[in-house]
Amino acid sequence: MWQTQRNARVQLAILVMAIFGGWLLNLSASEWLAFAVISTLVLALEAMNTALEALVDLASPDIHPLAKRAKDTAAGAVLIAAIGAIVIAAIILSSRL
């Protein structure tokens, strides 16, 4: 995933910055827990999206509407989780800043 997916590298870079920010803000255990859960979810969904895209490309090398729908839906799941991560981070940070 790291080698082939630019979005995964961006997400990991943001994760490293968020960990550093959380350390600077001295997050509580429950805040770290929320942070860990949503971060894990985003990265796991990115991995699943990568796997699904590879599988769809293998099964349907030609352009097909159902293949596009499968890829778009998996990418949408990652986007939903990423938006959720931003909301959770905003909730945590709003009480700190």
MMTF fields as JSON, N, C-alpha, C and O atoms, coordinates in Angstrom:
{
  "mmtfVersion": "1.0.0",
  "mmtfProducer": "UNKNOWN",
  "numBonds": 387,
  "numAtoms": 388,
  "numGroups": 97,
  "numChains": 1,
  "numModels": 1,
  "chainsPerModel": [1],
  "groupsPerChain": [97],
  "chainIdList": ["A"],
  "bondAtomList": [4, 2, 8, 6, 12, 10, 16, 14, 20, 18, 24, 22, 28, 26, 32, 30, 36, 34, 40, 38, 44, 42, 48, 46, 52, 50, 56, 54, 60, 58, 64, 62, 68, 66, 72, 70, 76, 74, 80, 78, 84, 82, 88, 86, 92, 90, 96, 94, 100, 98, 104, 102, 108, 106, 112, 110, 116, 114, 120, 118, 124, 122, 128, 126, 132, 130, 136, 134, 140, 138, 144, 142, 148, 146, 152, 150, 156, 154, 160, 158, 164, 162, 168, 166, 172, 170, 176, 174, 180, 178, 184, 182, 188, 186, 192, 190, 196, 194, 200, 198, 204, 202, 208, 206, 212, 210, 216, 214, 220, 218, 224, 222, 228, 226, 232, 230, 236, 234, 240, 238, 244, 242, 248, 246, 252, 250, 256, 254, 260, 258, 264, 262, 268, 266, 272, 270, 276, 274, 280, 278, 284, 282, 288, 286, 292, 290, 296, 294, 300, 298, 304, 302, 308, 306, 312, 310, 316, 314, 320, 318, 324, 322, 328, 326, 332, 330, 336, 334, 340, 338, 344, 342, 348, 346, 352, 350, 356, 354, 360, 358, 364, 362, 368, 366, 372, 370, 376, 374, 380, 378, 384, 382],
  "bondOrderList": [1, 1, 1, 1, 1, 1, 1, 1, 1, 1, 1, 1, 1, 1, 1, 1, 1, 1, 1, 1, 1, 1, 1, 1, 1, 1, 1, 1, 1, 1, 1, 1, 1, 1, 1, 1, 1, 1, 1, 1, 1, 1, 1, 1, 1, 1, 1, 1, 1, 1, 1, 1, 1, 1, 1, 1, 1, 1, 1, 1, 1, 1, 1, 1, 1, 1, 1, 1, 1, 1, 1, 1, 1, 1, 1, 1, 1, 1, 1, 1, 1, 1, 1, 1, 1, 1, 1, 1, 1, 1, 1, 1, 1, 1, 1, 1],
  "groupList": [{"groupName": "MET", "atomNameList": ["N", "CA", "C", "O"], "elementList": ["N", "C", "C", "O"], "formalChargeList": [0, 0, 0, 0], "bondAtomList": [1, 0, 2, 1, 3, 2], "bondOrderList": [1, 1, 2], "singleLetterCode": "M", "chemCompType": "L-PEPTIDE LINKING"}, {"groupName": "TRP", "atomNameList": ["N", "CA", "C", "O"], "elementList": ["N", "C", "C", "O"], "formalChargeList": [0, 0, 0, 0], "bondAtomList": [1, 0, 2, 1, 3, 2], "bondOrderList": [1, 1, 2], "singleLetterCode": "W", "chemCompType": "L-PEPTIDE LINKING"}, {"groupName": "GLN", "atomNameList": ["N", "CA", "C", "O"], "elementList": ["N", "C", "C", "O"], "formalChargeList": [0, 0, 0, 0], "bondAtomList": [1, 0, 2, 1, 3, 2], "bondOrderList": [1, 1, 2], "singleLetterCode": "Q", "chemCompType": "L-PEPTIDE LINKING"}, {"groupName": "THR", "atomNameList": ["N", "CA", "C", "O"], "elementList": ["N", "C", "C", "O"], "formalChargeList": [0, 0, 0, 0], "bondAtomList": [1, 0, 2, 1, 3, 2], "bondOrderList": [1, 1, 2], "singleLetterCode": "T", "chemCompType": "L-PEPTIDE LINKING"}, {"groupName": "ARG", "atomNameList": ["N", "CA", "C", "O"], "elementList": ["N", "C", "C", "O"], "formalChargeList": [0, 0, 0, 0], "bondAtomList": [1, 0, 2, 1, 3, 2], "bondOrderList": [1, 1, 2], "singleLetterCode": "R", "chemCompType": "L-PEPTIDE LINKING"}, {"groupName": "ASN", "atomNameList": ["N", "CA", "C", "O"], "elementList": ["N", "C", "C", "O"], "formalChargeList": [0, 0, 0, 0], "bondAtomList": [1, 0, 2, 1, 3, 2], "bondOrderList": [1, 1, 2], "singleLetterCode": "N", "chemCompType": "L-PEPTIDE LINKING"}, {"groupName": "ALA", "atomNameList": ["N", "CA", "C", "O"], "elementList": ["N", "C", "C", "O"], "formalChargeList": [0, 0, 0, 0], "bondAtomList": [1, 0, 2, 1, 3, 2], "bondOrderList": [1, 1, 2], "singleLetterCode": "A", "chemCompType": "L-PEPTIDE LINKING"}, {"groupName": "VAL", "atomNameList": ["N", "CA", "C", "O"], "elementList": ["N", "C", "C", "O"], "formalChargeList": [0, 0, 0, 0], "bondAtomList": [1, 0, 2, 1, 3, 2], "bondOrderList": [1, 1, 2], "singleLetterCode": "V", "chemCompType": "L-PEPTIDE LINKING"}, {"groupName": "LEU", "atomNameList": ["N", "CA", "C", "O"], "elementList": ["N", "C", "C", "O"], "formalChargeList": [0, 0, 0, 0], "bondAtomList": [1, 0, 2, 1, 3, 2], "bondOrderList": [1, 1, 2], "singleLetterCode": "L", "chemCompType": "L-PEPTIDE LINKING"}, {"groupName": "ILE", "atomNameList": ["N", "CA", "C", "O"], "elementList": ["N", "C", "C", "O"], "formalChargeList": [0, 0, 0, 0], "bondAtomList": [1, 0, 2, 1, 3, 2], "bondOrderList": [1, 1, 2], "singleLetterCode": "I", "chemCompType": "L-PEPTIDE LINKING"}, {"groupName": "PHE", "atomNameList": ["N", "CA", "C", "O"], "elementList": ["N", "C", "C", "O"], "formalChargeList": [0, 0, 0, 0], "bondAtomList": [1, 0, 2, 1, 3, 2], "bondOrderList": [1, 1, 2], "singleLetterCode": "F", "chemCompType": "L-PEPTIDE LINKING"}, {"groupName": "GLY", "atomNameList": ["N", "CA", "C", "O"], "elementList": ["N", "C", "C", "O"], "formalChargeList": [0, 0, 0, 0], "bondAtomList": [1, 0, 2, 1, 3, 2], "bondOrderList": [1, 1, 2], "singleLetterCode": "G", "chemCompType": "PEPTIDE LINKING"}, {"groupName": "SER", "atomNameList": ["N", "CA", "C", "O"], "elementList": ["N", "C", "C", "O"], "formalChargeList": [0, 0, 0, 0], "bondAtomList": [1, 0, 2, 1, 3, 2], "bondOrderList": [1, 1, 2], "singleLetterCode": "S", "chemCompType": "L-PEPTIDE LINKING"}, {"groupName": "GLU", "atomNameList": ["N", "CA", "C", "O"], "elementList": ["N", "C", "C", "O"], "formalChargeList": [0, 0, 0, 0], "bondAtomList": [1, 0, 2, 1, 3, 2], "bondOrderList": [1, 1, 2], "singleLetterCode": "E", "chemCompType": "L-PEPTIDE LINKING"}, {"groupName": "ASP", "atomNameList": ["N", "CA", "C", "O"], "elementList": ["N", "C", "C", "O"], "formalChargeList": [0, 0, 0, 0], "bondAtomList": [1, 0, 2, 1, 3, 2], "bondOrderList": [1, 1, 2], "singleLetterCode": "D", "chemCompType": "L-PEPTIDE LINKING"}, {"groupName": "PRO", "atomNameList": ["N", "CA", "C", "O"], "elementList": ["N", "C", "C", "O"], "formalChargeList": [0, 0, 0, 0], "bondAtomList": [1, 0, 2, 1, 3, 2], "bondOrderList": [1, 1, 2], "singleLetterCode": "P", "chemCompType": "L-PEPTIDE LINKING"}, {"groupName": "HIS", "atomNameList": ["N", "CA", "C", "O"], "elementList": ["N", "C", "C", "O"], "formalChargeList": [0, 0, 0, 0], "bondAtomList": [1, 0, 2, 1, 3, 2], "bondOrderList": [1, 1, 2], "singleLetterCode": "H", "chemCompType": "L-PEPTIDE LINKING"}, {"groupName": "LYS", "atomNameList": ["N", "CA", "C", "O"], "elementList": ["N", "C", "C", "O"], "formalChargeList": [0, 0, 0, 0], "bondAtomList": [1, 0, 2, 1, 3, 2], "bondOrderList": [1, 1, 2], "singleLetterCode": "K", "chemCompType": "L-PEPTIDE LINKING"}],
  "groupTypeList": [0, 1, 2, 3, 2, 4, 5, 6, 4, 7, 2, 8, 6, 9, 8, 7, 0, 6, 9, 10, 11, 11, 1, 8, 8, 5, 8, 12, 6, 12, 13, 1, 8, 6, 10, 6, 7, 9, 12, 3, 8, 7, 8, 6, 8, 13, 6, 0, 5, 3, 6, 8, 13, 6, 8, 7, 14, 8, 6, 12, 15, 14, 9, 16, 15, 8, 6, 17, 4, 6, 17, 14, 3, 6, 6, 11, 6, 7, 8, 9, 6, 6, 9, 11, 6, 9, 7, 9, 6, 6, 9, 9, 8, 12, 12, 4, 8],
  "groupIdList": [1, 2, 3, 4, 5, 6, 7, 8, 9, 10, 11, 12, 13, 14, 15, 16, 17, 18, 19, 20, 21, 22, 23, 24, 25, 26, 27, 28, 29, 30, 31, 32, 33, 34, 35, 36, 37, 38, 39, 40, 41, 42, 43, 44, 45, 46, 47, 48, 49, 50, 51, 52, 53, 54, 55, 56, 57, 58, 59, 60, 61, 62, 63, 64, 65, 66, 67, 68, 69, 70, 71, 72, 73, 74, 75, 76, 77, 78, 79, 80, 81, 82, 83, 84, 85, 86, 87, 88, 89, 90, 91, 92, 93, 94, 95, 96, 97],
  "secStructList": [7, 6, 6, 6, 7, 2, 2, 2, 2, 2, 2, 2, 2, 2, 2, 2, 2, 2, 2, 2, 2, 2, 2, 2, 6, 6, 7, 7, 2, 2, 2, 2, 2, 2, 2, 2, 2, 2, 2, 2, 2, 2, 2, 2, 2, 2, 2, 2, 2, 2, 2, 2, 2, 2, 2, 2, 2, 2, 2, 7, 7, 1, 7, 7, 2, 2, 2, 2, 2, 2, 2, 2, 2, 2, 2, 2, 2, 2, 2, 2, 2, 2, 2, 2, 2, 2, 2, 2, 2, 2, 2, 2, 2, 2, 6, 6, 7],
  "xCoordList": [0.847, 0.0, 0.888, 0.635, 1.916, 2.822, 3.481, 3.645, 3.855, 4.602, 3.732, 4.215, 2.465, 1.64, 0.533, -0.007, 0.186, -0.98, -0.571, -0.204, -0.643, -0.285, -1.154, -0.658, -2.456, -3.354, -2.946, -3.061, -2.475, -2.025, -0.818, -0.724, 0.093, 1.261, 0.835, 1.369, -0.126, -0.653, -1.318, -1.093, -2.135, -2.82, -1.823, -2.013, -0.773, 0.237, 1.012, 1.358, 1.284, 1.962, 1.085, 1.575, -0.195, -1.132, -1.209, -1.277, -1.198, -1.232, -0.019, -0.152, 1.149, 2.366, 2.257, 2.602, 1.781, 1.609, 0.577, 0.758, -0.504, -1.546, -1.022, -1.347, -0.218, 0.379, 1.265, 1.219, 2.067, 2.92, 2.076, 2.387, 1.009, 0.118, -0.556, -0.68, -0.993, -1.603, -0.632, -1.001, 0.609, 1.648, 1.869, 1.989, 1.921, 2.103, 0.944, 1.145, -0.269, -1.456, -1.741, -2.691, -0.908, -1.054, -2.474, -3.183, -2.872, -4.21, -4.432, -3.496, -5.668, -6.036, -6.093, -6.042, -6.198, -6.271, -7.487, -7.383, -8.629, -9.827, -9.695, -10.217, -9.018, -8.798, -7.852, -8.058, -6.818, -5.906, -6.635, -6.372, -7.539, -8.307, -9.152, -9.154, -9.862, -10.668, -9.772, -10.11, -8.656, -7.68, -7.181, -7.105, -6.845, -6.329, -7.386, -7.086, -8.614, -9.684, -9.957, -10.016, -10.122, -10.457, -9.272, -9.462, -8.062, -6.874, -6.743, -6.447, -6.963, -6.907, -7.984, -7.736, -9.168, -10.261, -9.923, -10.134, -9.405, -9.074, -8.01, -8.144, -6.954, -5.889, -6.357, -5.962, -7.189, -7.711, -8.601, -8.531, -9.432, -10.286, -9.463, -9.807, -8.386, -7.498, -6.862, -6.735, -6.47, -5.904, -6.951, -6.651, -8.173, -9.242, -9.548, -9.789, -9.54, -9.769, -8.682, -8.974, -7.437, -6.325, -6.493, -6.307, -6.842, -7.038, -8.199, -8.087, -9.303, -10.455, -10.148, -10.563, -9.424, -9.076, -8.205, -8.396, -7.247, -6.394, -7.21, -7.014, -8.109, -8.951, -9.873, -10.043, -10.464, -11.339, -10.528, -10.995, -9.326, -8.48, -8.122, -8.053, -7.896, -7.585, -8.793, -8.674, -9.944, -11.157, -11.733, -12.332, -11.556, -12.155, -11.15, -11.247, -10.177, -9.157, -9.733, -9.164, -10.857, -11.509, -12.412, -12.846, -12.689, -13.574, -14.98, -15.517, -15.567, -16.925, -17.633, -17.023, -18.902, -19.621, -19.676, -19.595, -19.811, -19.856, -18.498, -18.417, -17.435, -16.087, -15.868, -15.321, -16.293, -16.171, -16.974, -16.502, -18.183, -19.022, -18.366, -18.385, -17.793, -17.129, -15.955, -15.792, -15.147, -13.99, -14.436, -13.891, -15.406, -15.893, -16.503, -16.314, -17.231, -17.848, -16.794, -16.913, -15.769, -14.69, -13.941, -13.603, -13.688, -13.025, -13.912, -13.417, -15.215, -16.157, -16.127, -16.266, -15.949, -15.859, -14.648, -14.721, -13.54, -12.338, -12.606, -12.22, -13.263, -13.576, -14.48, -14.252, -15.496, -16.396, -15.613, -15.798, -14.737, -13.937, -12.996, -12.811, -12.405, -11.502, -12.246, -11.733, -13.453, -14.265, -14.609, -14.555, -14.959, -15.216, -14.0, -14.132, -12.813, -11.58, -11.375, -10.948, -11.676, -11.544, -12.529, -12.17, -13.758, -14.762, -14.318, -14.394, -13.855, -13.396, -12.21, -12.148, -11.262, -10.129, -10.581, -10.046, -11.554, -12.057, -12.716, -12.556, -13.461, -14.1, -13.047, -13.15, -12.041, -10.977, -10.22, -9.983, -9.838, -9.028, -9.793, -9.206, -11.106, -11.878, -11.851, -11.921, -11.753, -11.682, -10.274, -10.087, -9.292, -7.895, -7.389, -6.455, -7.997, -7.447, -8.274, -7.94],
  "yCoordList": [-1.185, 0.0, 1.244, 2.193, 1.235, 2.383, 2.691, 3.856, 1.649, 1.833, 2.272, 2.951, 1.9, 2.143, 3.171, 3.671, 3.495, 4.358, 5.705, 5.803, 6.744, 8.09, 8.527, 9.143, 8.212, 8.619, 7.996, 8.636, 6.769, 6.112, 6.848, 7.025, 7.272, 8.027, 9.362, 9.789, 10.019, 11.288, 11.044, 11.794, 9.994, 9.683, 9.366, 9.792, 8.631, 8.316, 9.561, 9.703, 10.458, 11.709, 12.545, 13.113, 12.617, 13.352, 12.686, 13.369, 11.357, 10.626, 10.957, 11.172, 11.0, 11.34, 12.755, 12.989, 13.692, 15.069, 15.125, 15.863, 14.355, 14.344, 13.737, 14.215, 12.69, 12.094, 13.121, 13.263, 13.834, 14.87, 15.972, 16.43, 16.393, 17.412, 16.93, 17.685, 15.682, 15.11, 15.05, 15.281, 14.738, 14.716, 16.12, 16.298, 17.121, 18.507, 18.979, 19.721, 18.547, 18.97, 18.096, 18.342, 17.071, 16.195, 15.619, 15.83, 14.895, 14.315, 13.332, 12.697, 13.228, 12.27, 10.865, 10.693, 9.875, 8.481, 8.259, 7.577, 8.819, 8.63, 9.348, 8.865, 10.478, 11.179, 10.376, 10.287, 9.794, 8.943, 7.714, 7.263, 7.179, 6.013, 6.352, 5.605, 7.463, 7.89, 8.108, 7.713, 8.726, 8.987, 7.673, 7.543, 6.713, 5.429, 4.655, 4.066, 4.654, 3.904, 4.478, 3.728, 5.772, 6.356, 6.286, 6.1, 6.433, 6.322, 4.915, 4.729, 3.927, 2.537, 2.256, 1.563, 2.788, 2.585, 3.172, 2.52, 4.383, 5.019, 4.207, 3.954, 3.799, 3.039, 1.653, 1.168, 1.018, -0.3, -0.198, -1.049, 0.827, 1.004, 1.336, 0.914, 2.081, 2.37, 1.072, 0.876, 0.204, -1.09, -1.932, -2.555, -1.948, -2.698, -2.101, -2.84, -0.8, -0.136, -0.523, -0.807, -0.535, -0.917, -2.354, -2.644, -3.244, -4.647, -4.807, -5.55, -4.125, -4.232, -3.697, -4.288, -2.585, -2.035, -3.009, -3.181, -3.65, -4.622, -5.819, -6.307, -6.283, -7.427, -7.095, -7.909, -5.911, -5.495, -5.365, -5.773, -4.807, -4.684, -6.054, -6.235, -7.014, -8.371, -9.032, -9.659, -8.884, -9.538, -8.855, -9.511, -7.555, -6.798, -5.784, -4.593, -6.258, -5.328, -4.26, -3.177, -4.572, -3.572, -2.695, -3.096, -1.499, -0.587, -1.168, -1.551, -1.227, -1.76, -0.932, -0.606, -0.584, 0.249, -0.368, 0.358, -1.678, -2.303, -2.263, -2.114, -2.397, -2.285, -0.874, -0.69, 0.112, 1.51, 1.736, 2.399, 1.188, 1.359, 0.742, 1.336, -0.434, -1.093, -0.26, -0.072, 0.235, 1.055, 2.365, 2.767, 3.009, 4.281, 4.105, 4.946, 3.012, 2.762, 2.513, 3.019, 1.741, 1.486, 2.78, 3.031, 3.588, 4.87, 5.783, 6.536, 5.712, 6.501, 6.109, 6.963, 4.829, 4.379, 4.992, 5.384, 5.072, 5.709, 7.19, 7.731, 7.835, 9.264, 9.511, 10.45, 8.682, 8.829, 8.698, 9.495, 7.697, 7.506, 8.691, 9.129, 9.209, 10.352, 11.594, 12.348, 11.799, 12.929, 12.727, 13.673, 11.508, 11.206, 11.49, 12.003, 11.16, 11.42, 12.921, 13.362, 13.688, 15.147, 15.697, 16.563, 15.203, 15.652, 15.314, 16.155, 14.082, 13.682, 14.532, 14.966, 14.773, 15.619, 17.039, 17.654, 17.557, 18.899, 18.962, 19.942, 17.912, 17.878, 17.852, 18.582, 17.009, 16.912, 18.23, 18.736, 18.788, 20.001, 21.233, 22.16, 21.257, 22.446, 22.676, 23.819, 21.615, 21.783, 22.131, 22.544, 21.969, 22.216, 23.582, 24.126, 24.126, 25.371, 26.582, 27.696],
  "zCoordList": [0.0, 0.0, 0.0, -0.742, 0.823, 0.935, -0.405, -0.768, -1.136, -2.38, -3.546, -4.452, -3.54, -4.729, -4.542, -5.529, -3.319, -3.088, -2.499, -1.328, -3.34, -2.891, -1.72, -0.776, -1.772, -0.684, 0.64, 1.686, 0.611, 1.845, 2.42, 3.634, 1.569, 2.051, 2.649, 3.673, 2.009, 2.546, 3.903, 4.853, 3.988, 5.243, 6.353, 7.492, 6.039, 7.052, 7.483, 8.656, 6.542, 6.89, 7.823, 8.799, 7.525, 8.39, 9.761, 10.783, 9.781, 11.045, 11.902, 13.107, 11.299, 12.05, 12.618, 13.776, 11.808, 12.298, 13.419, 14.388, 13.299, 14.326, 15.626, 16.713, 15.514, 16.724, 17.414, 18.636, 16.639, 17.218, 17.867, 18.967, 17.18, 17.747, 19.015, 19.979, 19.023, 20.222, 21.386, 22.537, 21.067, 22.107, 22.667, 23.879, 21.773, 22.221, 23.092, 24.054, 22.753, 23.493, 24.708, 25.451, 24.905, 26.075, 26.159, 27.143, 25.117, 25.063, 26.214, 26.701, 26.627, 27.675, 27.079, 25.861, 27.943, 27.48, 26.586, 25.567, 26.949, 26.124, 24.783, 23.777, 24.748, 23.484, 22.59, 21.38, 23.193, 22.422, 21.895, 20.781, 22.684, 22.257, 21.031, 20.052, 21.079, 19.93, 18.713, 17.597, 18.943, 17.887, 17.279, 16.057, 18.121, 17.645, 16.865, 15.827, 17.358, 16.689, 15.303, 14.329, 15.201, 13.904, 12.943, 11.741, 13.458, 12.597, 12.041, 10.861, 12.896, 12.46, 11.423, 10.437, 11.641, 10.69, 9.321, 8.298, 9.295, 8.021, 7.282, 6.085, 7.988, 7.334, 6.902, 5.841, 7.711, 7.336, 6.105, 5.217, 6.043, 4.87, 3.633, 2.529, 3.804, 2.677, 2.165, 0.957, 3.071, 2.669, 1.938, 0.92, 2.456, 1.789, 0.409, -0.546, 0.307, -0.97, -1.968, -3.13, -1.519, -2.379, -2.863, -4.045, -1.95, -2.311, -3.283, -4.258, -3.035, -3.91, -5.301, -6.297, -5.378, -6.687, -7.472, -8.676, -6.797, -7.475, -7.949, -9.062, -7.119, -7.478, -8.647, -9.554, -8.629, -9.728, -11.017, -12.081, -10.937, -12.125, -12.688, -13.903, -11.799, -12.24, -12.9, -13.953, -12.271, -12.762, -13.992, -14.843, -14.089, -15.19, -15.727, -15.429, -16.525, -17.027, -17.963, -18.103, -18.597, -19.441, -18.587, -17.507, -19.081, -18.358, -18.346, -19.385, -17.16, -17.011, -15.94, -14.922, -16.143, -15.162, -13.766, -12.775, -13.667, -12.343, -11.657, -10.438, -12.437, -11.863, -11.333, -10.246, -12.098, -11.65, -10.375, -9.451, -10.321, -9.136, -7.905, -6.827, -8.06, -6.938, -6.436, -5.231, -7.353, -6.972, -6.315, -5.287, -6.901, -6.354, -4.964, -4.086, -4.772, -3.47, -2.4, -1.284, -2.728, -1.768, -1.44, -0.283, -2.454, -2.217, -1.37, -0.532, -1.592, -0.795, 0.672, 1.547, 0.944, 2.34, 3.029, 4.193, 2.31, 2.872, 3.123, 4.159, 2.179, 2.331, 3.536, 4.299, 3.71, 4.862, 6.162, 7.082, 6.243, 7.455, 7.676, 8.811, 6.605, 6.733, 7.224, 8.05, 6.71, 7.186, 8.657, 9.443, 9.031, 10.443, 11.306, 12.417, 10.802, 11.55, 11.744, 12.811, 10.724, 10.828, 11.86, 12.658, 11.849, 12.82, 14.238, 15.134, 14.443, 15.78, 16.217, 17.367, 15.299, 15.637, 15.979, 16.902, 15.248, 15.533, 16.906, 17.634, 17.257, 18.574, 19.678, 20.664, 19.503, 20.511, 20.606, 21.703, 19.452, 19.457, 19.897, 20.455, 19.65, 20.025, 21.541, 21.995, 22.311, 23.751, 24.22, 25.364, 23.352, 23.715, 23.266, 23.855, 22.237, 21.669, 22.018, 21.615]
}
